[in-house]
Amino acid sequence: MRERAGLVFPEVNYIQNRLSKFLPWANARELAKQVYDLVIDVDKDIDRILRDPLAEKLYEYDGQFFTPRDSSGFHTAFDGRHILRSLGNSVDTVFKALPRQSAIKALLDDIDTYRWLARRRRMNWEEFRTLGLIPEEIIRQIVAAHKRESGPAPLSDEEQTFFKSFEEQLEQSRKDSFIVSDQT
């Protein structure tokens, strides 16, 4: 973890310098510290995944994506350094386009999205051994609950035709039993 914190320090300085174009130096420094704290949280979650030997066996991680070693696809999970690099390119744009407070909020919200993503992947890895955002087990439970709530699927035309004669027989039998019970 400390190695990773050392890796992001130059990028945090860069962000702080970019922010100082739009904010007083003390505010830029404070915002850069908040950014740093958020990306360190991201790195902690990613490091917890990477410490698991099974994760290393199943996935290759390049700082941006967990790529399965034996199949296609990927799971996005930017580490702190990559978040800061992408952020460095957008600070000017955000602060030029939005009022100061909105720009600060947008900046922090953007990083918080990365933090949420890394945390969710870590939690799902630890609990379900998947890096997906929604584990397959939960998807199956949702589908099963939906099927229970919506009831059985409607009958096809063929099924309706097949069961129609049985329904007619059942209806006739009810009428017959009603007539018998009326007479007694």
C-alpha positions in Angstrom: 0.0 0.0 0.0 2.8 2.4 0.8 4.4 1.9 -2.6 1.1 2.8 -4.2 0.7 6.0 -2.0 4.2 7.0 -3.1 3.2 6.5 -6.8 0.2 8.8 -6.5 2.0 11.7 -4.8 3.3 13.3 -8.0 -0.2 13.1 -9.5 -1.7 14.7 -6.4 0.8 17.6 -6.7 -0.1 18.0 -10.3 -3.8 18.1 -9.4 -3.1 20.6 -6.7 -1.3 22.8 -9.1 -4.1 22.6 -11.6 -6.7 23.4 -8.9 -4.6 26.5 -7.8 -5.5 28.1 -11.1 -9.1 28.2 -10.0 -9.0 28.2 -6.2 -6.9 30.0 -3.6 -3.8 28.0 -2.7 -5.1 26.8 0.7 -8.4 25.7 -0.9 -6.6 23.9 -3.7 -4.4 22.2 -1.2 -7.4 21.1 1.0 -9.2 19.8 -2.1 -6.1 17.9 -3.3 -5.9 16.3 0.2 -9.6 15.2 -0.1 -8.8 13.8 -3.6 -5.8 12.0 -2.2 -7.8 10.5 0.7 -10.4 9.2 -1.8 -7.9 7.6 -4.1 -6.1 6.0 -1.2 -9.5 4.4 -0.2 -9.7 3.1 -3.8 -6.2 1.6 -3.6 -7.0 0.0 -0.2 -10.0 -1.9 -1.7 -8.1 -2.9 -4.8 -5.1 -4.1 -2.8 -7.4 -6.2 -0.7 -8.6 -8.0 -3.8 -5.0 -8.3 -5.1 -3.7 -9.9 -1.9 -6.0 -12.9 -2.5 -4.0 -15.5 -4.3 -7.1 -16.7 -6.1 -7.7 -13.2 -7.6 -4.2 -13.2 -8.9 -4.7 -16.7 -10.4 -8.0 -15.8 -12.1 -7.3 -12.2 -13.2 -4.6 -9.9 -14.5 -4.8 -6.4 -13.2 -3.2 -3.4 -15.0 -4.3 -0.5 -12.8 -7.5 0.0 -14.8 -9.1 -3.4 -15.5 -9.3 -6.9 -14.0 -9.1 -9.1 -17.1 -9.9 -12.8 -16.7 -7.0 -15.0 -17.6 -9.1 -17.8 -19.1 -12.0 -15.9 -20.8 -12.9 -12.6 -22.4 -14.3 -9.5 -20.8 -13.1 -7.2 -18.0 -14.0 -5.5 -14.8 -13.3 -1.8 -14.6 -11.5 -0.7 -11.4 -9.1 2.2 -11.8 -6.4 2.5 -9.2 -5.5 5.8 -7.6 -2.8 6.7 -10.1 -5.1 6.1 -13.1 -7.9 8.1 -11.4 -5.6 11.0 -10.8 -4.3 10.9 -14.4 -7.8 11.0 -15.8 -8.7 13.7 -13.4 -5.7 15.8 -14.3 -7.0 16.1 -17.8 -10.5 17.2 -16.7 -9.8 19.8 -13.9 -9.6 22.7 -16.4 -12.7 21.7 -18.3 -14.8 21.2 -15.1 -13.7 24.4 -13.5 -14.2 26.4 -16.7 -17.7 25.0 -17.3 -19.2 25.1 -13.8 -19.4 27.5 -10.9 -16.7 26.9 -8.3 -18.8 24.9 -5.8 -20.4 22.8 -8.5 -17.0 22.1 -10.0 -15.7 20.9 -6.7 -18.7 18.7 -6.1 -18.4 17.3 -9.6 -14.8 16.5 -9.1 -15.3 14.8 -5.7 -18.4 12.9 -7.0 -16.4 11.6 -10.0 -13.7 10.2 -7.7 -16.4 8.9 -5.3 -17.8 6.9 -8.2 -14.5 5.2 -8.7 -14.3 4.6 -4.9 -17.8 3.1 -4.9 -16.9 0.8 -7.8 -13.7 -0.4 -6.2 -15.4 -1.0 -2.8 -18.3 -2.9 -4.5 -15.9 -5.1 -6.4 -13.9 -5.8 -3.2 -17.0 -6.6 -1.2 -18.4 -8.9 -3.9 -15.0 -10.6 -4.2 -14.8 -11.2 -0.5 -18.3 -12.5 -0.2 -19.1 -14.1 -3.5 -15.7 -14.6 -5.2 -16.8 -12.4 -8.2 -15.7 -9.0 -9.4 -19.0 -8.3 -11.0 -21.1 -5.5 -9.5 -24.1 -7.8 -9.1 -23.2 -11.4 -8.2 -24.9 -14.1 -10.3 -26.4 -15.6 -7.1 -28.2 -12.4 -6.4 -29.4 -12.1 -10.0 -30.9 -15.6 -9.8 -32.6 -14.7 -6.5 -34.1 -11.5 -8.1 -35.3 -13.5 -11.2 -36.8 -16.2 -9.0 -38.6 -13.6 -6.8 -39.9 -11.9 -9.9 -41.3 -15.1 -11.3 -43.0 -15.8 -7.9 -44.6 -12.3 -7.9 -45.7 -12.4 -11.5 -47.3 -15.8 -11.2 -47.1 -18.5 -13.8 -46.5 -17.6 -17.4 -49.7 -17.3 -19.5 -50.7 -20.4 -21.5 -49.9 -20.6 -25.1 -52.7 -21.0 -27.7 -51.9 -24.7 -27.9 -52.0 -25.1 -24.2 -55.3 -23.3 -24.0 -56.8 -25.6 -26.6 -55.5 -28.7 -24.9 -56.9 -27.7 -21.5 -60.2 -26.3 -22.8 -61.9 -29.7 -23.0 -60.9 -30.5 -19.4 -62.3 -27.1 -18.2 -65.5 -27.9 -20.0 -65.7 -31.3 -18.3 -65.0 -29.7 -15.0 -67.7 -27.1 -15.5 -70.2 -29.7 -16.5 -69.3 -31.8 -13.4 -69.9 -28.7 -11.2 -73.3 -28.1 -12.8 -74.2 -31.8 -12.3 -73.2 -31.7 -8.7 -75.1 -28.5 -8.2 -78.3 -30.0 -9.6 -77.9 -33.1 -7.4 -77.3 -31.0 -4.3 -80.4 -28.8 -5.1 -82.6 -31.8 -5.3 -81.6 -33.3 -2.0 
